[in-house]
Amino acid sequence: MTKADLVEEVARVTELTRKDSEVIVDTLFESVIKALKTVGSFRVRQRNARVGRNPKTGEKVEVPAKRVPYFKPSKELKDLINDGATATAPGTTTPPAAPTPS
């Protein structure tokens, strides 16, 4: 889904004008970016050229070198994520604790 598709969907669902929907989508994106910046930083990584494979046909394809965005989480975010991970298997979450009767 592109940004334009998202704007159209918001306009359709909320029955707002396209211009108002665009303001909503832009504000949402700005808020998400701002929040992500508080828990990490964005960097650019260089990927080298390589030979890939078309998954449909199996044919070899030349993939050119390119620059890609990379999110590097802050130490605080890593610690927050890893503090609860010691008691569970990778990829699982701990269930919420049951309330104690008073």
N, C-alpha and C positions, 0 to 999 in steps of 0.2 A: 504494500500500500504506500503510495506516495503522499507527500504533504497535501497536495491538491485533492487527492482522493479523501484524505482525512477531513479537510475543510468542507468538502461536499457532503460527507456523511454527517458531520456536526450540523451543517445547515439543514439537512433533511430531517434529522431527528429532533432538533430543537425548534425548527420552523423559524430560525433567525435568518437574516440576510447573509449572503456569502461574505461580505466585508466584516460583519460582526463575528462570524464563525472563524474567519482568518485571524482576527485579534485574539480569540479564545485559544486557538491552536498555537499561535506564536507565544502567547503568555505561558501556556503549558510547557512548551519546549524550553523557554527561557528559565522557567522554574526548575525543571528537571536538570538542566545543565548547571544551574547555580547550586542545586543540592549536590550533584555529583562532584562539583569542584570543592565542596567542603569536606568530602571524604576521600579525596584523591586528586590526581592530576592526569591530564591528557598529554600524551606524547605521540610522536610520529616515528614509526619504524619502517625501515627499508627492507623490502622482500626482494630477493634475487630472482632473476629469470630462471625458469625451470621447464621441464617437460612434464606436462600433465596428461590426464587421460579423460576422454569424453565418456562419462558413465553410461550413456545410452548406446554408443556404438563400440566403445573400447578403443577407438582410434586415438593415437598419440597427438597431443596438441601442445604447441609452444605457448607458454604463459610468460608474458613480458614482466620485467622488473617493475615494481610499483611501490608507492608509499601508502601505508595504512595507519589509521588511528589506533592508538593503544591506550587503555585506561590502566593507570597504576594506582591501586588503592593505598590509602594512607596507613601508617602503622596502627593507628587507632581502630580503623575499620578491620584490618587483619586480626587484631587482638579480639575485637568484638565477635567476629565470626568464629575464631578458633577457640575462644574460651568455653563455649558450650559443645564444641565438637569432640572433646576428649571422651565423653561418656557414650557417644553413639558411633555407629558405623558410618563410613563415608557415604554421602548422598542421602542420609536420613536425618530427620529432625526429632528432637525430644518432644513428647506430648506435653501439653500444659499440665502442671501439677493440680491434683484434685484439691478442692478447698477443704480445709480442716474444720470439723464441726466445733462450734463454740459452746 
